[in-house]
Amino acid sequence: MILAQENGRVIGKPDKLFGVSSLAKERIAEKGREQVINSTIGVLLDDDGKLVVLDSVMKAIRGLAPDDFAAYAPIAGLPAYLEAVKKAVFMDEQPKESYVEACYAPGGTGAIRNAISAYTKPGDRILTSDWHWSPYEVVAAEIGRSVGCYSLFDEEMKFNGSAFGEKLDEILKEQNETLVIINTPAHNPTGYTLTDSDWDSVLTSIKAHPGKKIALLADIAYIDFAGDARKYRSFLKKLEGLPQNIMPLVAFSASKGYTMYGMRCGALLCMAPTAEAAKEFKDVMTVESRASWSNGNRAAMTVIAKIFEDEKLLKKVEEERNAWMKVLAGRGEAFVEAAEKVGLTIFPYDSGFFITVPCGTVKRAEAVGKALQEMDVFVIPLGSGIRVSAASNTMDECRRLPGLIAAAMEKCDKSGGDYTL
Ligand SMILES: Cc1ncc(COP(=O)(O)O)c(C=O)c1O
């Protein structure tokens, strides 16, 4: 007897990512780490395959008092944490034309969940790009919403501003409110970063709907690994002083930038157009949080607060992280250069953990993934593309991967289109 209620969701679907990653582990156990390229892992690893953990952050965690772990935190988050998060997001350029508030969430995931739940209605469609982090869909479905997609790139591999506008128009013909998720900089899974003119086009499309309520959520999960901190935050200025029907939101995550993946620490921030909308944000977030996870992780919040209260410590965290960011950028560059050399088309990668290689169709992407497995290379097929993780491969592996992918594609195409290898 089936007891769990499906409620329109798909439950029990095998996790593709987990499946490929288990196969990679089995192959490594069989042949040894040197013989296998495992590009399935979504976290930053050092060249020995170990999780990168910032020492400065770990020291701060070890310095916590028992109460920092044991006591409850206020539902919206510790006040010192909320101040720290504003600094983490805006640095010393706090918005002047918007009302900023923040609320704790367990990671960026929690922030995204609360944003969707508070600013859309059950049955609504939210909007994001066709290439996106798949939990957006799971989170939306869990609370009775669905995801509509525009194609992220046009034929020239540029941001497809008109596709964005058209999809937004379509959705807003059917409903009075929606939420738009833009994952930038260092988008997962392509590594794309929206340019200033991409943002202008997004905002023009959104402003074309003065009679609708639109929440615009910037998912900045990878911002601290994108590059120059100020440059990569400059887009936030464009979200200031927007019309009153638009609510700019930012999903902050300490998972990557502070290597606190497992501590579940993040926040949702608003850049509200009015004081009233900011107060409402605070009130609604308190209810959303109370009803989903209640109080947050006090220890994690205290660590972030301590980092931002101590200039020296903050500097150490930044220096350590920047050293790793250089390693990551080197891996990305190695992949991009090698792809150019072998003539492998990739989506426009700017920075971040992932690179995506378009394969044209889902069938071809699956076949290329399988052909790579025969060559002891494990990547994640994602729709009609394959995702490579520069974050978890060495520079040498990143240099070799494009040639291997091109060879796998050739092998698949020789099958005459049925991809039976
Ligand atoms: C695009 C994107 N957004 C948000 C997150 C949220 O991560 P977390 O909930 O661990 O902060 C991730 C994590 O992989 C991500 O890739």
The ligand as a MOL file (V3000), in Angstrom:
LIG
                    3D

  0  0  0     0  0            999 V3000
M  V30 BEGIN CTAB
M  V30 COUNTS 16 16 0 0 0
M  V30 BEGIN ATOM
M  V30 1 C 22.6900 27.5770 -7.9520 0
M  V30 2 C 22.6550 27.2370 -6.5120 0
M  V30 3 N 21.8810 27.9620 -5.7090 0
M  V30 4 C 21.8010 27.7120 -4.4050 0
M  V30 5 C 22.5120 26.6930 -3.8310 0
M  V30 6 C 22.2900 26.5230 -2.3810 0
M  V30 7 O 23.1530 25.8480 -1.6350 0
M  V30 8 P 23.0250 25.7570 -0.0630 0
M  V30 9 O 21.6110 25.4730 0.2640 0
M  V30 10 O 23.9500 24.6920 0.3320 0
M  V30 11 O 23.4290 27.1040 0.4490 0
M  V30 12 C 23.3340 25.8840 -4.6400 0
M  V30 13 C 24.0980 24.7570 -4.0870 0
M  V30 14 O 24.6380 23.9230 -4.7400 0
M  V30 15 C 23.4030 26.1700 -6.0140 0
M  V30 16 O 24.1650 25.4540 -6.8380 0
M  V30 END ATOM
M  V30 BEGIN BOND
M  V30 1 1 1 2
M  V30 2 1 2 3
M  V30 3 2 2 15
M  V30 4 2 3 4
M  V30 5 1 4 5
M  V30 6 1 5 6
M  V30 7 2 5 12
M  V30 8 1 6 7
M  V30 9 1 7 8
M  V30 10 2 8 9
M  V30 11 1 8 10
M  V30 12 1 8 11
M  V30 13 1 12 13
M  V30 14 1 12 15
M  V30 15 2 13 14
M  V30 16 1 15 16
M  V30 END BOND
M  V30 END CTAB
M  END
